[in-house]
Amino acid sequence: MGSAFAAPRRRDTAAWRVLSLLLHADVRFHKSCCGGPGYRPRTLSAARARMAYARATGEPFAKALVRRELP
């Protein structure tokens, strides 16, 4: 997972779905200097938008999921 991982609340099923998606795409939560792990989508719609972008452009899912903004 990484040293900057923070688990969602137990009953927050949407957050657990997003986390599962991130982990299956091999996205980890390591600190990058002082800023923490960087951007990670918190909603399923944000994750889906980034995955659609990855499919359309051929960019790897892991890289598209950690983009702060989509072009």
N, CA, C and O atoms as a GROMACS GRO file, in nm:
protein
  284
    1MET      N    1   0.082  -0.119   0.000
    1MET     CA    2   0.000   0.000   0.000
    1MET      C    3   0.087   0.126   0.000
    1MET      O    4   0.071   0.212  -0.087
    2GLY      N    5   0.176   0.136   0.094
    2GLY     CA    6   0.263   0.252   0.103
    2GLY      C    7   0.248   0.323   0.236
    2GLY      O    8   0.150   0.301   0.308
    3SER      N    9   0.342   0.406   0.269
    3SER     CA   10   0.345   0.471   0.399
    3SER      C   11   0.244   0.584   0.411
    3SER      O   12   0.215   0.628   0.523
    4ALA      N   13   0.190   0.634   0.302
    4ALA     CA   14   0.094   0.745   0.307
    4ALA      C   15  -0.050   0.695   0.293
    4ALA      O   16  -0.140   0.776   0.270
    5PHE      N   17  -0.074   0.566   0.308
    5PHE     CA   18  -0.207   0.509   0.293
    5PHE      C   19  -0.293   0.541   0.415
    5PHE      O   20  -0.249   0.529   0.529
    6ALA      N   21  -0.416   0.582   0.388
    6ALA     CA   22  -0.516   0.602   0.494
    6ALA      C   23  -0.643   0.531   0.450
    6ALA      O   24  -0.701   0.565   0.347
    7ALA      N   25  -0.685   0.434   0.526
    7ALA     CA   26  -0.803   0.355   0.490
    7ALA      C   27  -0.930   0.438   0.501
    7ALA      O   28  -0.942   0.523   0.590
    8PRO      N   29  -1.026   0.414   0.411
    8PRO     CA   30  -1.155   0.483   0.422
    8PRO      C   31  -1.233   0.430   0.543
    8PRO      O   32  -1.197   0.328   0.602
    9ARG      N   33  -1.338   0.500   0.577
    9ARG     CA   34  -1.422   0.452   0.686
    9ARG      C   35  -1.483   0.317   0.648
    9ARG      O   36  -1.505   0.289   0.530
   10ARG      N   37  -1.509   0.237   0.746
   10ARG     CA   38  -1.556   0.100   0.724
   10ARG      C   39  -1.683   0.094   0.639
   10ARG      O   40  -1.695   0.007   0.554
   11ARG      N   41  -1.775   0.184   0.661
   11ARG     CA   42  -1.904   0.180   0.591
   11ARG      C   43  -1.907   0.259   0.461
   11ARG      O   44  -2.010   0.263   0.394
   12ASP      N   45  -1.798   0.319   0.424
   12ASP     CA   46  -1.793   0.398   0.301
   12ASP      C   47  -1.763   0.306   0.183
   12ASP      O   48  -1.648   0.295   0.139
   13THR      N   49  -1.866   0.240   0.132
   13THR     CA   50  -1.847   0.139   0.028
   13THR      C   51  -1.796   0.201  -0.102
   13THR      O   52  -1.720   0.138  -0.174
   14ALA      N   53  -1.838   0.323  -0.133
   14ALA     CA   54  -1.791   0.387  -0.256
   14ALA      C   55  -1.640   0.410  -0.250
   14ALA      O   56  -1.570   0.387  -0.349
   15ALA      N   57  -1.590   0.454  -0.137
   15ALA     CA   58  -1.446   0.477  -0.122
   15ALA      C   59  -1.369   0.345  -0.131
   15ALA      O   60  -1.259   0.342  -0.187
   16TRP      N   61  -1.424   0.238  -0.077
   16TRP     CA   62  -1.358   0.108  -0.086
   16TRP      C   63  -1.355   0.058  -0.230
   16TRP      O   64  -1.260  -0.008  -0.270
   17ARG      N   65  -1.458   0.089  -0.308
   17ARG     CA   66  -1.458   0.052  -0.450
   17ARG      C   67  -1.348   0.125  -0.525
   17ARG      O   68  -1.275   0.064  -0.604
   18VAL      N   69  -1.335   0.254  -0.499
   18VAL     CA   70  -1.230   0.332  -0.564
   18VAL      C   71  -1.093   0.279  -0.522
   18VAL      O   72  -1.003   0.266  -0.606
   19LEU      N   73  -1.076   0.250  -0.396
   19LEU     CA   74  -0.949   0.197  -0.346
   19LEU      C   75  -0.916   0.064  -0.414
   19LEU      O   76  -0.802   0.040  -0.452
   20SER      N   77  -1.015  -0.022  -0.428
   20SER     CA   78  -0.995  -0.149  -0.495
   20SER      C   79  -0.951  -0.129  -0.639
   20SER      O   80  -0.860  -0.197  -0.687
   21LEU      N   81  -1.014  -0.035  -0.707
   21LEU     CA   82  -0.978  -0.004  -0.844
   21LEU      C   83  -0.834   0.046  -0.853
   21LEU      O   84  -0.759   0.004  -0.941
   22LEU      N   85  -0.795   0.134  -0.761
   22LEU     CA   86  -0.659   0.186  -0.760
   22LEU      C   87  -0.556   0.076  -0.734
   22LEU      O   88  -0.453   0.071  -0.800
   23LEU      N   89  -0.585  -0.011  -0.640
   23LEU     CA   90  -0.490  -0.117  -0.608
   23LEU      C   91  -0.478  -0.218  -0.721
   23LEU      O   92  -0.368  -0.269  -0.747
   24HIS      N   93  -0.588  -0.249  -0.789
   24HIS     CA   94  -0.582  -0.340  -0.902
   24HIS      C   95  -0.507  -0.279  -1.020
   24HIS      O   96  -0.452  -0.352  -1.103
   25ALA      N   97  -0.503  -0.148  -1.028
   25ALA     CA   98  -0.425  -0.080  -1.133
   25ALA      C   99  -0.281  -0.060  -1.090
   25ALA      O  100  -0.202   0.001  -1.163
   26ASP      N  101  -0.245  -0.111  -0.974
   26ASP     CA  102  -0.109  -0.104  -0.919
   26ASP      C  103  -0.068   0.038  -0.880
   26ASP      O  104   0.049   0.074  -0.891
   27VAL      N  105  -0.164   0.117  -0.833
   27VAL     CA  106  -0.135   0.251  -0.781
   27VAL      C  107  -0.108   0.235  -0.631
   27VAL      O  108  -0.187   0.174  -0.560
   28ARG      N  109   0.002   0.290  -0.585
   28ARG     CA  110   0.039   0.279  -0.444
   28ARG      C  111   0.036   0.416  -0.378
   28ARG      O  112   0.018   0.518  -0.445
   29PHE      N  113   0.052   0.418  -0.248
   29PHE     CA  114   0.040   0.540  -0.168
   29PHE      C  115   0.170   0.566  -0.094
   29PHE      O  116   0.177   0.552   0.028
   30HIS      N  117   0.272   0.605  -0.167
   30HIS     CA  118   0.401   0.638  -0.107
   30HIS      C  119   0.415   0.789  -0.102
   30HIS      O  120   0.367   0.861  -0.189
   31LYS      N  121   0.481   0.836   0.001
   31LYS     CA  122   0.506   0.979   0.013
   31LYS      C  123   0.607   1.024  -0.092
   31LYS      O  124   0.707   0.956  -0.117
   32SER      N  125   0.579   1.138  -0.152
   32SER     CA  126   0.675   1.196  -0.245
   32SER      C  127   0.722   1.327  -0.184
   32SER      O  128   0.659   1.432  -0.202
   33CYS      N  129   0.831   1.320  -0.113
   33CYS     CA  130   0.886   1.434  -0.040
   33CYS      C  131   0.789   1.478   0.067
   33CYS      O  132   0.752   1.398   0.153
   34CYS      N  133   0.747   1.602   0.065
   34CYS     CA  134   0.662   1.656   0.171
   34CYS      C  135   0.514   1.661   0.134
   34CYS      O  136   0.431   1.693   0.218
   35GLY      N  137   0.480   1.632   0.009
   35GLY     CA  138   0.344   1.650  -0.039
   35GLY      C  139   0.254   1.529  -0.023
   35GLY      O  140   0.139   1.534  -0.067
   36GLY      N  141   0.299   1.422   0.038
   36GLY     CA  142   0.217   1.303   0.048
   36GLY      C  143   0.220   1.223  -0.082
   36GLY      O  144   0.311   1.241  -0.162
   37PRO      N  145   0.121   1.137  -0.103
   37PRO     CA  146   0.126   1.049  -0.220
   37PRO      C  147   0.088   1.114  -0.351
   37PRO      O  148   0.097   1.051  -0.456
   38GLY      N  149   0.045   1.239  -0.348
   38GLY     CA  150   0.000   1.304  -0.471
   38GLY      C  151  -0.149   1.282  -0.492
   38GLY      O  152  -0.219   1.239  -0.401
   39TYR      N  153  -0.198   1.313  -0.611
   39TYR     CA  154  -0.341   1.303  -0.638
   39TYR      C  155  -0.385   1.158  -0.650
   39TYR      O  156  -0.318   1.077  -0.715
   40ARG      N  157  -0.496   1.125  -0.590
   40ARG     CA  158  -0.564   0.997  -0.606
   40ARG      C  159  -0.713   1.029  -0.616
   40ARG      O  160  -0.763   1.107  -0.534
   41PRO      N  161  -0.786   0.972  -0.713
   41PRO     CA  162  -0.928   1.001  -0.722
   41PRO      C  163  -1.002   0.948  -0.600
   41PRO      O  164  -0.972   0.839  -0.550
   42ARG      N  165  -1.099   1.025  -0.552
   42ARG     CA  166  -1.175   0.985  -0.434
   42ARG      C  167  -1.315   0.937  -0.468
   42ARG      O  168  -1.381   0.874  -0.385
   43THR      N  169  -1.360   0.965  -0.589
   43THR     CA  170  -1.494   0.922  -0.629
   43THR      C  171  -1.485   0.827  -0.747
   43THR      O  172  -1.389   0.829  -0.824
   44LEU      N  173  -1.586   0.744  -0.759
   44LEU     CA  174  -1.590   0.649  -0.868
   44LEU      C  175  -1.602   0.720  -1.003
   44LEU      O  176  -1.545   0.674  -1.102
   45SER      N  177  -1.674   0.830  -1.007
   45SER     CA  178  -1.688   0.902  -1.133
   45SER      C  179  -1.555   0.962  -1.178
   45SER      O  180  -1.524   0.963  -1.297
   46ALA      N  181  -1.476   1.012  -1.084
   46ALA     CA  182  -1.344   1.066  -1.119
   46ALA      C  183  -1.252   0.954  -1.170
   46ALA      O  184  -1.178   0.973  -1.266
   47ALA      N  185  -1.258   0.839  -1.106
   47ALA     CA  186  -1.176   0.726  -1.148
   47ALA      C  187  -1.220   0.676  -1.286
   47ALA      O  188  -1.137   0.644  -1.370
   48ARG      N  189  -1.350   0.671  -1.308
   48ARG     CA  190  -1.400   0.626  -1.439
   48ARG      C  191  -1.361   0.722  -1.550
   48ARG      O  192  -1.328   0.678  -1.660
   49ALA      N  193  -1.364   0.850  -1.523
   49ALA     CA  194  -1.324   0.949  -1.624
   49ALA      C  195  -1.178   0.930  -1.662
   49ALA      O  196  -1.143   0.939  -1.779
   50ARG      N  197  -1.094   0.905  -1.565
   50ARG     CA  198  -0.953   0.885  -1.592
   50ARG      C  199  -0.927   0.753  -1.665
   50ARG      O  200  -0.838   0.745  -1.750
   51MET      N  201  -1.004   0.651  -1.634
   51MET     CA  202  -0.989   0.523  -1.703
   51MET      C  203  -1.037   0.534  -1.848
   51MET      O  204  -0.978   0.474  -1.938
   52ALA      N  205  -1.143   0.611  -1.871
   52ALA     CA  206  -1.190   0.633  -2.008
   52ALA      C  207  -1.084   0.709  -2.088
   52ALA      O  208  -1.060   0.679  -2.205
   53TYR      N  209  -1.021   0.806  -2.024
   53TYR     CA  210  -0.912   0.879  -2.088
   53TYR      C  211  -0.796   0.784  -2.123
   53TYR      O  212  -0.738   0.794  -2.231
   54ALA      N  213  -0.764   0.694  -2.032
   54ALA     CA  214  -0.655   0.599  -2.056
   54ALA      C  215  -0.688   0.508  -2.173
   54ALA      O  216  -0.601   0.480  -2.255
   55ARG      N  217  -0.811   0.461  -2.181
   55ARG     CA  218  -0.851   0.375  -2.293
   55ARG      C  219  -0.843   0.450  -2.425
   55ARG      O  220  -0.800   0.394  -2.526
   56ALA      N  221  -0.885   0.575  -2.424
   56ALA     CA  222  -0.888   0.654  -2.548
   56ALA      C  223  -0.748   0.691  -2.597
   56ALA      O  224  -0.724   0.699  -2.718
   57THR      N  225  -0.656   0.713  -2.505
   57THR     CA  226  -0.522   0.759  -2.544
   57THR      C  227  -0.416   0.649  -2.543
   57THR      O  228  -0.308   0.667  -2.599
   58GLY      N  229  -0.446   0.536  -2.480
   58GLY     CA  230  -0.347   0.430  -2.470
   58GLY      C  231  -0.252   0.446  -2.352
   58GLY      O  232  -0.157   0.369  -2.337
   59GLU      N  233  -0.276   0.546  -2.270
   59GLU     CA  234  -0.193   0.568  -2.152
   59GLU      C  235  -0.221   0.458  -2.049
   59GLU      O  236  -0.336   0.416  -2.036
   60PRO      N  237  -0.120   0.410  -1.977
   60PRO     CA  238  -0.144   0.308  -1.874
   60PRO      C  239  -0.243   0.358  -1.768
   60PRO      O  240  -0.244   0.476  -1.733
   61PHE      N  241  -0.327   0.267  -1.718
   61PHE     CA  242  -0.427   0.303  -1.618
   61PHE      C  243  -0.365   0.367  -1.495
   61PHE      O  244  -0.416   0.467  -1.444
   62ALA      N  245  -0.254   0.310  -1.447
   62ALA     CA  246  -0.190   0.363  -1.326
   62ALA      C  247  -0.148   0.508  -1.344
   62ALA      O  248  -0.162   0.588  -1.251
   63LYS      N  249  -0.098   0.543  -1.460
   63LYS     CA  250  -0.053   0.680  -1.485
   63LYS      C  251  -0.173   0.774  -1.499
   63LYS      O  252  -0.170   0.886  -1.448
   64ALA      N  253  -0.278   0.728  -1.568
   64ALA     CA  254  -0.396   0.812  -1.587
   64ALA      C  255  -0.470   0.836  -1.456
   64ALA      O  256  -0.527   0.943  -1.436
   65LEU      N  257  -0.470   0.738  -1.367
   65LEU     CA  258  -0.542   0.751  -1.240
   65LEU      C  259  -0.478   0.852  -1.145
   65LEU      O  260  -0.547   0.908  -1.060
   66VAL      N  261  -0.350   0.876  -1.158
   66VAL     CA  262  -0.284   0.970  -1.066
   66VAL      C  263  -0.267   1.108  -1.127
   66VAL      O  264  -0.205   1.195  -1.066
   67ARG      N  265  -0.322   1.131  -1.246
   67ARG     CA  266  -0.320   1.266  -1.306
   67ARG      C  267  -0.410   1.359  -1.226
   67ARG      O  268  -0.521   1.321  -1.189
   68ARG      N  269  -0.363   1.478  -1.197
   68ARG     CA  270  -0.446   1.574  -1.126
   68ARG      C  271  -0.557   1.626  -1.216
   68ARG      O  272  -0.671   1.639  -1.173
   69GLU      N  273  -0.523   1.656  -1.341
   69GLU     CA  274  -0.621   1.709  -1.436
   69GLU      C  275  -0.612   1.633  -1.567
   69GLU      O  276  -0.504   1.590  -1.608
   70LEU      N  277  -0.725   1.615  -1.631
   70LEU     CA  278  -0.726   1.553  -1.763
   70LEU      C  279  -0.713   1.662  -1.869
   70LEU      O  280  -0.773   1.769  -1.856
   71PRO      N  281  -0.635   1.636  -1.972
   71PRO     CA  282  -0.620   1.737  -2.079
   71PRO      C  283  -0.747   1.751  -2.160
   71PRO      O  284  -0.752   1.832  -2.253
   0.00000   0.00000   0.00000
